[in-house]
Amino acid sequence: MDIAIFGAGNGAHALACDLSLRGQNVTLWENPEFAQNIRHLQINGNKIRVSGAISGEAHIAQVTTDARLALSNAEIAFVIMPSFGQESTFDYMVPHLREGQVVFVMPGNFGSLSLYSKLKKRGLEDKVIIGESDTIPYATRLNNDKSCNIFGVKESMWASSVPYRNTKKMVEKLDGILPVKLITLQSVIAVALANTNMIIHCPTMIMNAGRIETGPRFRFYNDGMSQSVCQVMEKMDDERLRVASALGYSLVTEFEDAIANYSLDPAKYKNLHDIFSSHPVYSKMGADSPQDIAHRYLTEDVPFLLVPLSKIGRMLNILTPTIDAIIHLAGVVNKTDYMTCGRGLDSMGFKGLPINDIKIIVNS
């Protein structure tokens, strides 16, 4: 099958390697402004070594910065990149999308709603199937030599389409392509709220800020997630679940999600600290903590996940004091007003709409 992958970071490389090794005809696209991210592939004849949970030498059929070329034959387009790159990528894609294609955003972080809004302006919202997941399939990093290391592959991801009525068709199209099972939720809003990256990344960054800025590097998912950090995570998770419940969504806890992602034995763990202090997959990553507080664990997860969550909570009169505190502190350390610049209802096409009308659009 012809598949386009938009993005050229860790997750996009892992997906391109995995699909290519499994016989798919893959085109990897990168934003022309960041063409250097695919230079190593072009120099090596589009070949890349992959090791770990998946291994071999992958040959990617095509590597390009031309969105028209990437989409010309693609049946499926995956967008797999940090959320702050989504909007410009969607702008490159939209003129070249055509009826019958599937666009799947990983992780979506409400991004599918923005793409849907852009397509609606062109009258294409009912012709292209648009969906998103809460995460990416792999725990992965690019090595210094640009080879790809895949530490683990998740068992499942949450997914939905916008509007929801296209979800079954989308899942059928993706079945056998992605290496994980897609478990559907009631809407893409539910999927975005199910993305627990905001719960585990953001407080760990804020509460380890001094350590990050002074070094040496530490195991972010193990050493960084101390007992007190995990207690803040659990309080944030309570607030996330209250907002979801007010929307009619029954989501799993971060504890349940962390257990399910890599099929851990729940009998071995009592709380989040038990899981992350000895996580069998994340512990393989070594000293991988960010080296700058302006890292995507804050610059992505705060404005594109915590801010929309907080704003939806306000619409529903649900207080999120712990989440709001993390948003505020992230803004202070990065000198950015995330509540103003974060993904808001405007970019999702919901400006001025009451919450019930928004639910009708996404749940239909």
C-alpha positions, 0 to 999 in steps of 0.5 A, spaced: 500 500 500 502 507 498 503 510 505 505 517 506 508 519 513 508 527 515 514 528 519 521 526 520 522 525 528 523 519 532 516 517 531 516 518 524 522 514 523 520 508 527 513 508 523 517 509 516 522 503 518 516 499 521 512 499 515 517 499 510 520 492 513 513 490 513 513 491 505 509 497 505 511 503 499 512 509 504 514 516 502 517 520 508 515 527 508 519 533 512 517 540 512 521 544 507 524 548 513 527 542 516 529 539 510 536 537 514 532 532 518 532 527 512 538 529 509 541 522 512 536 518 508 538 521 502 545 521 503 544 513 504 539 511 499 533 512 503 536 506 507 536 506 515 538 501 520 533 499 526 534 495 532 531 493 538 524 491 538 524 491 531 530 490 527 533 490 520 535 495 514 529 499 512 529 502 505 524 507 505 521 508 498 521 516 497 523 521 501 521 528 500 519 535 502 514 536 496 507 535 499 503 534 493 508 528 491 507 525 498 500 525 497 499 523 490 498 516 490 497 515 498 491 511 500 493 513 508 497 519 510 500 519 517 501 525 521 506 524 526 510 530 529 510 534 535 503 538 535 507 545 534 508 542 527 501 540 525 498 547 523 503 548 518 503 541 516 496 541 515 497 547 510 502 544 506 497 537 506 490 540 505 491 543 497 493 536 495 488 531 499 483 528 495 476 524 496 477 517 499 484 518 503 485 517 510 489 522 515 491 519 521 494 524 526 499 521 532 498 523 537 492 528 535 492 532 541 485 535 538 489 536 531 484 532 527 479 538 529 484 543 526 485 539 520 477 538 519 476 545 520 481 547 514 478 542 510 471 544 511 473 551 508 474 547 502 468 543 502 472 536 503 470 535 510 466 529 508 470 526 503 477 525 507 477 521 513 480 524 519 482 521 525 487 521 531 490 517 536 492 519 543 499 517 542 504 513 538 505 506 537 513 506 539 517 508 545 523 510 540 529 514 539 534 516 533 541 514 535 547 519 534 548 516 528 541 517 525 540 509 526 533 508 529 532 504 536 525 502 538 525 500 545 518 497 545 511 497 541 505 499 545 499 494 545 494 499 543 492 506 542 485 510 543 483 512 537 477 516 533 475 520 527 471 526 526 466 526 526 465 519 530 461 516 524 467 515 520 471 511 525 469 504 523 471 505 516 477 508 519 479 503 523 478 498 518 483 501 513 488 502 518 487 494 521 494 491 519 498 497 517 499 499 524 502 494 529 498 496 535 490 495 536 486 501 535 481 501 541 475 506 539 473 512 543 466 516 543 470 522 539 476 525 538 475 530 544 475 523 548 482 521 545 485 527 546 483 527 553 486 520 554 493 522 552 496 522 558 503 525 556 500 531 559 500 528 566 506 524 566 511 529 562 509 536 565 509 535 572 516 531 571 519 537 567 517 543 572 519 539 579 525 537 576 527 544 573 533 545 577 536 538 575 534 539 568 538 546 567 544 544 571 545 536 569 547 531 569 542 527 565 538 522 569 533 517 567 526 521 566 521 516 566 524 513 572 529 517 577 525 523 575 518 521 577 519 520 584 514 519 589 512 527 590 512 528 582 507 522 582 502 524 587 502 531 583 500 526 577 495 523 580 492 529 582 492 532 575 489 525 573 483 526 577 482 533 574 482 530 567 477 525 569 472 529 572 472 534 565 472 527 561 466 525 565 462 531 565 463 531 557 460 524 558 466 520 557 469 514 561 476 514 561 481 510 564 486 512 569 493 514 568 495 508 572 491 503 568 493 506 561 501 505 564 499 498 565 496 497 559 500 500 554 506 495 555 502 489 558 505 490 565 502 485 571 498 489 575 499 485 581 506 488 581 504 495 582 500 499 587 501 506 584 504 510 579 511 511 582 511 503 583 510 503 575 515 508 573 521 507 578 522 500 575 518 500 568 521 495 564 521 499 557 523 506 559 528 503 564 532 501 557 532 508 555 538 510 560 539 517 562 534 521 557 532 527 561 531 533 557 537 538 557 533 544 556 526 546 560 524 549 553 523 542 551 517 539 547 514 535 554 512 543 556 512 546 549 507 541 546 504 538 552 502 544 556 499 549 550 496 543 546 493 538 551 493 542 558 491 548 556 485 545 552 483 541 557 483 547 562 479 551 557 474 545 556 473 545 564 472 552 565 466 551 560 463 546 564 465 549 570 469 544 572 475 546 577 482 544 575 487 547 580 493 543 579 493 543 572 492 550 572 498 551 577 503 547 572 500 551 566 502 557 570 509 555 572 511 552 565 509 559 562 513 562 568 519 558 566 519 559 559 516 566 559 510 564 555 503 565 556 501 558 554 493 560 556 493 565 550 498 562 545 495 554 546 490 551 542 484 554 543 477 553 541 478 557 535 483 553 531 478 547 532 472 551 529 468 551 535 469 559 536 463 561 540 459 555 540 456 552 546 459 545 549 452 541 547 453 544 540 461 542 540 459 535 542 454 534 537 459 536 531 464 531 534 459 525 537 455 525 530 
